[in-house]
Amino acid sequence: MSLPAGFSLPATLPTYTIGEALVHRICATAFASKEPSFRATRQHRFDDPKLSYGTLCCARDFGTCFLETLLRGASNLVVRKADYRARSLAILLLDTWRLQLVDLFSTAGVASAGLDLSLLAGQNYEATQAISALHSRINLDHFLVN
């Protein structure tokens, strides 16, 4: 694994809880009936590099979900019709009593972990997958929420 120069994994990750249990997820329509689906693929930002657990990316609001799913990494704000039509929105009701969430979206949470947003939002998934792999070391559930 070759992580960016100067990058080291934090000893702990900031956690938080949510009171609301409704989250948005945009998924391939072919998988919509199987949501929520925790997939282990190594293709996404916070996937486990060893495939020992699956992750589920979702957002508390539709706008964030749409941007992260359909516009992430795009050079403009245009979504092709074929890409749009191949997706479905799932609104998930999650059991918040069982959730342990990692705060990798707020400035305070990111700073407390000694990370920086450019690393978390970048196109190099090797570093973010290494952060996700802390899951087993600190015994957190595999929820990473935007």
Backbone as a printed PyTorch tensor [residue, N CA C, xyz], in Angstrom:
tensor([[[  0.8410,  -1.1650,   0.0000],
         [  0.0000,   0.0000,   0.0000],
         [  0.8950,   1.2380,   0.0000]],

        [[  0.6700,   2.1700,  -0.9100],
         [  1.4510,   3.4030,  -0.9420],
         [  0.5410,   4.5950,  -0.6640]],

        [[  0.5770,   5.0690,   0.5660],
         [ -0.2460,   6.1910,   0.9730],
         [  0.4880,   7.4990,   0.6660]],

        [[ -0.2350,   8.6080,   0.6250],
         [  0.4050,   9.8920,   0.3370],
         [  1.5210,  10.1970,   1.3310]],

        [[  2.5370,  10.9210,   0.8760],
         [  3.6600,  11.2940,   1.7310],
         [  3.1490,  12.0190,   2.9700]],

        [[  3.6650,  11.6290,   4.1220],
         [  3.2940,  12.2800,   5.3650],
         [  1.9860,  11.7950,   5.9720]],

        [[  1.2870,  10.8920,   5.3050],
         [  0.0060,  10.4130,   5.8230],
         [  0.2480,   9.3100,   6.8330]],

        [[ -0.4170,   9.4230,   7.9600],
         [ -0.4030,   8.3250,   8.9280],
         [ -1.8220,   8.1330,   9.4350]],

        [[ -2.1580,   6.9120,   9.7300],
         [ -3.5060,   6.6090,  10.2030],
         [ -3.6970,   7.1750,  11.6020]],

        [[ -4.8630,   7.7610,  11.8560],
         [ -5.1270,   8.2770,  13.2090],
         [ -5.2950,   7.1300,  14.1910]],

        [[ -5.0310,   7.3920,  15.4610],
         [ -5.1840,   6.3690,  16.4970],
         [ -6.6530,   6.0680,  16.7500]],

        [[ -7.4960,   7.0800,  16.6500],
         [ -8.9290,   6.9040,  16.8590],
         [ -9.6890,   7.7250,  15.8240]],

        [[-10.9420,   7.4180,  15.6650],
         [-11.8010,   8.1790,  14.7680],
         [-12.9220,   8.8090,  15.5780]],

        [[-13.3260,  10.0260,  15.2080],
         [-14.4080,  10.6820,  15.9430],
         [-15.7490,  10.0240,  15.6320]],

        [[-16.5070,   9.7160,  16.6600],
         [-17.8080,   9.0840,  16.4550],
         [-18.9170,  10.0330,  16.8940]],

        [[-20.1080,   9.7560,  16.4380],
         [-21.2720,  10.5340,  16.8140],
         [-22.5090,   9.6720,  16.6150]],

        [[-23.6190,  10.1780,  17.0730],
         [-24.8840,   9.4740,  16.8800],
         [-25.8600,  10.4180,  16.1890]],

        [[-26.8800,   9.8450,  15.5930],
         [-27.9260,  10.6630,  14.9820],
         [-29.2510,  10.2980,  15.6250]],

        [[-30.1250,  11.2840,  15.7290],
         [-31.4430,  11.0220,  16.2710],
         [-32.3970,  10.5700,  15.1840]],

        [[-32.2290,  11.1510,  13.9900],
         [-33.1170,  10.7620,  12.9020],
         [-32.6100,   9.4760,  12.2700]],

        [[-33.5030,   8.7170,  11.7480],
         [-33.1310,   7.4290,  11.1950],
         [-33.3640,   7.3490,   9.6910]],

        [[-33.8410,   8.4180,   9.0880],
         [-34.0740,   8.4000,   7.6410],
         [-32.8410,   8.9260,   6.9200]],

        [[-32.3390,   8.1350,   5.9840],
         [-31.2050,   8.5550,   5.1620],
         [-31.5180,   8.2600,   3.6960]],

        [[-30.8480,   8.9800,   2.8240],
         [-31.0400,   8.8300,   1.3790],
         [-29.8920,   8.0210,   0.7890]],

        [[-30.2380,   7.2100,  -0.1730],
         [-29.2240,   6.4440,  -0.9020],
         [-29.6590,   6.3530,  -2.3520]],

        [[-28.7810,   6.7250,  -3.2530],
         [-29.0360,   6.5500,  -4.6810],
         [-28.2140,   5.3550,  -5.1180]],

        [[-28.8900,   4.3940,  -5.7080],
         [-28.2300,   3.1480,  -6.0810],
         [-28.6280,   2.7720,  -7.5000]],

        [[-27.9260,   1.8100,  -8.0290],
         [-28.3120,   1.2640,  -9.3290],
         [-29.6930,   0.6380,  -9.1710]],

        [[-30.5730,   0.9190, -10.1000],
         [-31.9410,   0.3950, -10.0300],
         [-31.9380,  -1.1280,  -9.9110]],

        [[-30.9730,  -1.7820, -10.5350],
         [-30.8870,  -3.2470, -10.4730],
         [-30.7270,  -3.7450,  -9.0330]],

        [[-30.1790,  -2.9010,  -8.1280],
         [-29.9570,  -3.3110,  -6.7410],
         [-30.9660,  -2.7080,  -5.7720]],

        [[-31.8850,  -1.8840,  -6.2530],
         [-32.7830,  -1.1250,  -5.3720],
         [-33.5990,  -2.0150,  -4.4350]],

        [[-34.0350,  -3.1580,  -4.8970],
         [-34.8560,  -4.0260,  -4.0480],
         [-34.0460,  -4.6930,  -2.9400]],

        [[-32.7310,  -4.6000,  -2.9980],
         [-31.8640,  -5.2280,  -2.0020],
         [-31.3100,  -4.2320,  -0.9820]],

        [[-31.8060,  -2.9960,  -1.0090],
         [-31.2940,  -1.9830,  -0.0910],
         [-31.9050,  -2.1390,   1.2930]],

        [[-31.2050,  -1.8340,   2.3740],
         [-29.8150,  -1.4040,   2.3520],
         [-28.8970,  -2.5910,   2.1100]],

        [[-27.9280,  -2.3800,   1.2900],
         [-27.0030,  -3.4450,   0.9340],
         [-25.5770,  -3.0100,   1.2490]],

        [[-24.9610,  -3.7310,   2.1160],
         [-23.5780,  -3.4470,   2.4920],
         [-22.6860,  -4.2650,   1.5680]],

        [[-22.0900,  -3.5920,   0.6110],
         [-21.2870,  -4.2900,  -0.3930],
         [-19.8000,  -4.1650,  -0.0970]],

        [[-19.0770,  -5.2030,  -0.3930],
         [-17.6170,  -5.2190,  -0.2740],
         [-17.0580,  -5.3680,  -1.6820]],

        [[-16.5500,  -4.2650,  -2.2460],
         [-16.1240,  -4.3150,  -3.6410],
         [-14.7240,  -3.7810,  -3.9390]],

        [[-14.1370,  -2.9910,  -3.0220],
         [-12.8700,  -2.2830,  -3.2510],
         [-12.9810,  -1.1910,  -4.3180]],

        [[-14.1660,  -0.8700,  -4.7930],
         [-14.3340,   0.1320,  -5.8470],
         [-14.6560,   1.5180,  -5.3130]],

        [[-15.1000,   1.6100,  -4.0690],
         [-15.6060,   2.8740,  -3.5550],
         [-14.7020,   3.4360,  -2.4630]],

        [[-14.9260,   4.6920,  -2.1510],
         [-14.0540,   5.4680,  -1.2870],
         [-13.7700,   4.8100,   0.0600]],

        [[-14.7520,   4.2800,   0.7350],
         [-14.5400,   3.7330,   2.0790],
         [-14.6930,   2.2210,   2.1450]],

        [[-14.5560,   1.5360,   1.0250],
         [-14.6180,   0.0790,   1.0310],
         [-13.4250,  -0.5070,   1.7880]],

        [[-13.6480,  -1.6740,   2.3690],
         [-12.5790,  -2.3810,   3.0710],
         [-11.6280,  -2.9830,   2.0360]],

        [[-10.3460,  -2.6430,   2.0870],
         [ -9.4080,  -3.1950,   1.0990],
         [ -9.2610,  -4.7160,   1.1710]],

        [[ -9.6200,  -5.3230,   2.3150],
         [ -9.5150,  -6.7820,   2.4670],
         [-10.8420,  -7.4920,   2.2330]],

        [[-11.9100,  -6.7510,   1.9480],
         [-13.2430,  -7.3060,   1.6770],
         [-13.8140,  -8.0960,   2.8550]],

        [[-13.4160,  -7.7550,   4.0820],
         [-13.9310,  -8.4870,   5.2370],
         [-15.2760,  -7.9400,   5.7230]],

        [[-15.6680,  -6.7570,   5.2790],
         [-16.9800,  -6.2050,   5.6030],
         [-17.4270,  -5.2950,   4.4630]],

        [[-18.7100,  -5.0740,   4.3840],
         [-19.2560,  -4.1890,   3.3680],
         [-19.5680,  -2.8220,   3.9490]],

        [[-19.6790,  -1.8380,   3.0990],
         [-20.0180,  -0.4850,   3.5250],
         [-21.2730,  -0.0140,   2.8120]],

        [[-21.8960,   0.9840,   3.3940],
         [-23.0870,   1.5910,   2.8310],
         [-22.9040,   3.0960,   2.8980]],

        [[-22.8520,   3.7490,   1.7600],
         [-22.7620,   5.2070,   1.7380],
         [-24.1490,   5.7660,   1.5170]],

        [[-24.5030,   6.6990,   2.3680],
         [-25.8080,   7.3500,   2.2770],
         [-25.6560,   8.7520,   2.8430]],

        [[-26.6960,   9.5450,   2.7470],
         [-26.6410,  10.9200,   3.2270],
         [-27.9450,  11.2770,   3.9140]],

        [[-27.8610,  12.2400,   4.8160],
         [-29.0630,  12.6660,   5.5190],
         [-29.9590,  13.5380,   4.6530]],

        [[-29.4230,  14.0760,   3.5590],
         [-30.2620,  14.8980,   2.6770],
         [-30.0530,  14.4760,   1.2230]],

        [[-31.0870,  14.7210,   0.4050],
         [-31.0620,  14.3010,  -0.9840],
         [-29.9560,  15.0040,  -1.7810]],

        [[-29.7600,  16.2960,  -1.5470],
         [-28.7530,  17.0450,  -2.3070],
         [-27.3610,  16.4570,  -2.1800]],

        [[-26.9580,  16.1600,  -0.9620],
         [-25.6380,  15.5600,  -0.7380],
         [-25.5610,  14.1970,  -1.4040]],

        [[-26.6170,  13.4230,  -1.2700],
         [-26.6630,  12.0940,  -1.8730],
         [-26.5060,  12.1860,  -3.3910]],

        [[-27.2410,  13.1090,  -4.0000],
         [-27.1880,  13.2880,  -5.4540],
         [-25.7880,  13.7190,  -5.8990]],

        [[-25.2220,  14.7010,  -5.2140],
         [-23.8890,  15.1820,  -5.5780],
         [-22.8340,  14.0890,  -5.4390]],

        [[-22.8650,  13.3770,  -4.3290],
         [-21.8640,  12.3280,  -4.0950],
         [-21.9970,  11.1570,  -5.0670]],

        [[-23.2210,  10.8270,  -5.4350],
         [-23.4510,   9.6520,  -6.2730],
         [-23.3170,   9.9460,  -7.7600]],

        [[-23.9410,  11.0160,  -8.2140],
         [-24.0000,  11.2660,  -9.6530],
         [-23.0350,  12.3410, -10.1570]],

        [[-22.5440,  13.1880,  -9.2660],
         [-21.6840,  14.2740,  -9.7410],
         [-20.2690,  14.2280,  -9.1770]],

        [[-19.9700,  13.3050,  -8.3140],
         [-18.6320,  13.2290,  -7.7280],
         [-17.5990,  12.9950,  -8.8180]],

        [[-16.6120,  13.8630,  -8.8560],
         [-15.5390,  13.7330,  -9.8330],
         [-15.8950,  14.2240, -11.2250]],

        [[-17.1100,  14.7180, -11.4180],
         [-17.5230,  15.2040, -12.7430],
         [-16.8720,  16.5500, -13.0310]],

        [[-16.5680,  16.7970, -14.2820],
         [-15.9510,  18.0660, -14.6600],
         [-16.9910,  19.1710, -14.8320]],

        [[-18.2620,  18.7900, -14.9070],
         [-19.3390,  19.7790, -14.9840],
         [-20.5540,  19.2240, -14.2490]],

        [[-21.6100,  19.9800, -14.1780],
         [-22.7850,  19.5600, -13.4220],
         [-23.8560,  18.9420, -14.3110]],

        [[-23.4300,  18.1510, -15.2730],
         [-24.3510,  17.5250, -16.2150],
         [-24.3870,  16.0230, -15.9360]],

        [[-25.5970,  15.4990, -15.8080],
         [-25.7790,  14.0600, -15.6290],
         [-26.4000,  13.5160, -16.9020]],

        [[-25.7590,  12.5240, -17.4850],
         [-26.3140,  11.9090, -18.6980],
         [-27.6410,  11.2320, -18.3840]],

        [[-28.5890,  11.3090, -19.3170],
         [-29.9090,  10.7080, -19.1100],
         [-29.8080,   9.2230, -18.7870]],

        [[-28.9350,   8.5320, -19.4830],
         [-28.7940,   7.0900, -19.2500],
         [-28.3390,   6.8120, -17.8160]],

        [[-27.4070,   7.6220, -17.2900],
         [-26.9360,   7.4410, -15.9140],
         [-28.0450,   7.7360, -14.9170]],

        [[-28.8080,   8.7900, -15.1900],
         [-29.9130,   9.1790, -14.3060],
         [-31.0000,   8.0970, -14.2820]],

        [[-31.3500,   7.6010, -15.4450],
         [-32.4290,   6.6010, -15.5340],
         [-32.0300,   5.2410, -14.9750]],

        [[-30.7430,   4.9940, -14.8460],
         [-30.2730,   3.7120, -14.3170],
         [-30.2140,   3.7050, -12.7890]],

        [[-30.6300,   4.8060, -12.1590],
         [-30.5400,   4.9480, -10.7060],
         [-31.9050,   5.0360, -10.0540]],

        [[-31.9470,   4.6430,  -8.8070],
         [-33.1520,   4.7620,  -7.9930],
         [-32.7710,   5.3870,  -6.6580]],

        [[-33.7340,   6.0640,  -6.0680],
         [-33.5400,   6.6300,  -4.7350],
         [-34.1780,   5.6940,  -3.7260]],

        [[-33.4210,   5.3480,  -2.7180],
         [-33.9610,   4.5740,  -1.5990],
         [-33.8840,   5.4600,  -0.3610]],

        [[-34.9910,   5.5940,   0.3190],
         [-34.9900,   6.2920,   1.6030],
         [-35.0360,   5.2050,   2.6540]],

        [[-33.9990,   5.1490,   3.4340],
         [-33.8310,   4.0460,   4.3690],
         [-34.1720,   4.4710,   5.7870]],

        [[-34.8570,   3.6270,   6.4880],
         [-35.1380,   3.8210,   7.8970],
         [-34.1900,   2.8950,   8.6510]],

        [[-33.2150,   3.4840,   9.3260],
         [-32.1890,   2.6950,   9.9860],
         [-32.4150,   2.6770,  11.4990]],

        [[-31.9850,   1.6220,  12.1210],
         [-32.0760,   1.4710,  13.5730],
         [-30.9340,   2.2490,  14.2130]],

        [[-31.2090,   3.4650,  14.6930],
         [-30.1380,   4.3150,  15.2180],
         [-29.5400,   3.7770,  16.5100]],

        [[-30.2380,   2.9160,  17.1970],
         [-29.6730,   2.3380,  18.4230],
         [-28.4700,   1.4640,  18.1180]],

        [[-28.4210,   0.9150,  16.9170],
         [-27.3410,   0.0030,  16.5480],
         [-26.2290,   0.6900,  15.7760]],

        [[-26.3920,   1.9730,  15.4770],
         [-25.4010,   2.6660,  14.6640],
         [-24.2770,   3.2630,  15.4990]],

        [[-23.0810,   3.0870,  15.0230],
         [-21.9330,   3.8310,  15.5040],
         [-21.3780,   4.5000,  14.2570]],

        [[-21.4780,   5.8020,  14.1920],
         [-21.1020,   6.5340,  12.9960],
         [-19.7500,   7.2010,  13.1710]],

        [[-19.0270,   7.3120,  12.0880],
         [-17.7420,   7.9890,  12.0890],
         [-17.9330,   9.3470,  11.4360]],

        [[-17.5110,  10.3890,  12.1220],
         [-17.6590,  11.7510,  11.6090],
         [-16.4760,  12.0810,  10.7040]],

        [[-16.6570,  11.8370,   9.4250],
         [-15.6440,  12.1880,   8.4360],
         [-16.1760,  13.2440,   7.4840]],

        [[-17.1110,  14.0670,   7.9760],
         [-17.6810,  15.1010,   7.1230],
         [-17.6140,  16.4840,   7.7460]],

        [[-17.6080,  16.5960,   9.0620],
         [-17.5430,  17.9280,   9.6610],
         [-16.0850,  18.3510,   9.8010]],

        [[-15.8630,  19.6420,   9.7640],
         [-14.5050,  20.1690,   9.9090],
         [-13.9140,  19.7460,  11.2530]],

        [[-14.7140,  19.8400,  12.3200],
         [-14.2280,  19.4680,  13.6530],
         [-13.8880,  17.9750,  13.7340]],

        [[-14.7450,  17.1250,  13.1670],
         [-14.5040,  15.6890,  13.1900],
         [-13.2460,  15.3060,  12.4240]],

        [[-13.1000,  15.8760,  11.2490],
         [-11.9280,  15.5860,  10.4120],
         [-10.6560,  16.0670,  11.1050]],

        [[-10.7000,  17.2740,  11.6520],
         [ -9.5230,  17.8210,  12.3420],
         [ -9.1630,  17.0080,  13.5730]],

        [[-10.1670,  16.5460,  14.3220],
         [ -9.8790,  15.7780,  15.5330],
         [ -9.2160,  14.4390,  15.2190]],

        [[ -9.4210,  13.9310,  14.0200],
         [ -8.7740,  12.6830,  13.6010],
         [ -7.4040,  12.9370,  12.9850]],

        [[ -7.0410,  14.2150,  12.8440],
         [ -5.7500,  14.5500,  12.2480],
         [ -5.7300,  14.3460,  10.7450]],

        [[ -6.8950,  14.4060,  10.1210],
         [ -6.9960,  14.1970,   8.6780],
         [ -7.2340,  15.5320,   7.9850]],

        [[ -7.3080,  15.5100,   6.6830],
         [ -7.6900,  16.7230,   5.9650],
         [ -8.6810,  16.3770,   4.8690]],

        [[ -9.5690,  17.3280,   4.5920],
         [-10.6670,  17.0750,   3.6560],
         [-10.1930,  16.7370,   2.2570]],

        [[ -9.0340,  17.2860,   1.8320],
         [ -8.5550,  16.9790,   0.4770],
         [ -8.2230,  15.4950,   0.3480]],

        [[ -7.7400,  14.8900,   1.4120],
         [ -7.4500,  13.4560,   1.3930],
         [ -8.7500,  12.6510,   1.3510]],

        [[ -9.7270,  13.0610,   2.1570],
         [-10.9900,  12.3240,   2.2240],
         [-11.8270,  12.4790,   0.9650]],

        [[-11.7280,  13.6180,   0.2970],
         [-12.5460,  13.8800,  -0.8890],
         [-11.8070,  13.5920,  -2.1920]],

        [[-10.5490,  13.2140,  -2.1030],
         [ -9.7430,  13.0010,  -3.2930],
         [-10.1240,  11.7570,  -4.0830]],

        [[ -9.5120,  11.6350,  -5.2250],
         [ -9.7880,  10.4970,  -6.1040],
         [ -8.9500,   9.2670,  -5.7580]],

        [[ -7.9450,   9.4150,  -4.8870],
         [ -7.1230,   8.2950,  -4.4580],
         [ -7.8330,   7.5860,  -3.3120]],

        [[ -8.3880,   6.4360,  -3.5760],
         [ -9.1580,   5.7140,  -2.5660],
         [ -8.2910,   4.8570,  -1.6510]],

        [[ -7.0250,   4.7490,  -1.9330],
         [ -6.1590,   3.9110,  -1.1060],
         [ -6.1110,   4.4270,   0.3370]],

        [[ -5.9890,   5.7340,   0.4960],
         [ -5.9300,   6.3120,   1.8380],
         [ -7.2690,   6.1870,   2.5580]],

        [[ -8.3680,   6.4730,   1.8760],
         [ -9.6720,   6.3950,   2.5360],
         [-10.0400,   4.9450,   2.8650]],

        [[ -9.6230,   4.0150,   2.0320],
         [ -9.8800,   2.6150,   2.3470],
         [ -9.0420,   2.1630,   3.5420]],

        [[ -7.8420,   2.7180,   3.6860],
         [ -7.0290,   2.4090,   4.8660],
         [ -7.6980,   2.9490,   6.1250]],

        [[ -8.3190,   4.1140,   6.0210],
         [ -9.0600,   4.6780,   7.1530],
         [-10.2540,   3.7870,   7.4740]],

        [[-10.9390,   3.3330,   6.4620],
         [-12.0740,   2.4400,   6.6750],
         [-11.6320,   1.1500,   7.3640]],

        [[-10.4390,   0.6860,   7.0460],
         [ -9.9390,  -0.5560,   7.6320],
         [ -9.7020,  -0.4300,   9.1310]],

        [[ -9.6910,   0.8020,   9.6580],
         [ -9.5940,   0.9760,  11.1050],
         [-10.8080,   0.3720,  11.8010]],

        [[-11.8530,   0.1000,  11.0300],
         [-13.0950,  -0.4940,  11.5360],
         [-12.8080,  -1.6410,  12.4940]],

        [[-11.9840,  -2.5690,  12.0800],
         [-11.7520,  -3.7460,  12.9110],
         [-10.8630,  -3.4210,  14.1070]],

        [[-10.0030,  -2.4230,  13.9490],
         [ -9.0960,  -2.0820,  15.0350],
         [ -9.8070,  -1.3730,  16.1850]],

        [[-10.8290,  -0.5630,  15.8530],
         [-11.5010,   0.1860,  16.9060],
         [-12.9280,  -0.3020,  17.1520]],

        [[-13.2990,  -1.4060,  16.5050],
         [-14.5700,  -2.0630,  16.7510],
         [-15.7890,  -1.1700,  16.4870]],

        [[-15.7880,  -0.4490,  15.3720],
         [-16.9520,   0.3370,  14.9860],
         [-17.7520,  -0.4340,  13.9640]],

        [[-19.0570,  -0.1630,  13.9260],
         [-19.8690,  -0.7160,  12.8460],
         [-19.3980,  -0.0880,  11.5390]],

        [[-19.8210,  -0.6280,  10.4160],
         [-19.3090,  -0.1820,   9.1310],
         [-20.1900,   0.8780,   8.4730]],

        [[-20.6640,   1.8250,   9.2430],
         [-21.4400,   2.9230,   8.6970],
         [-20.5500,   4.1350,   8.5340]],

        [[-20.4450,   4.6330,   7.3360],
         [-19.7700,   5.9020,   7.0730],
         [-20.7920,   6.7590,   6.3540]],

        [[-21.2170,   7.7830,   6.9810],
         [-22.3080,   8.5950,   6.4620],
         [-21.7930,   9.9450,   6.0300]],

        [[-22.2560,  10.4000,   4.8540],
         [-21.8900,  11.7370,   4.3930],
         [-22.7120,  12.7710,   5.1160]]])
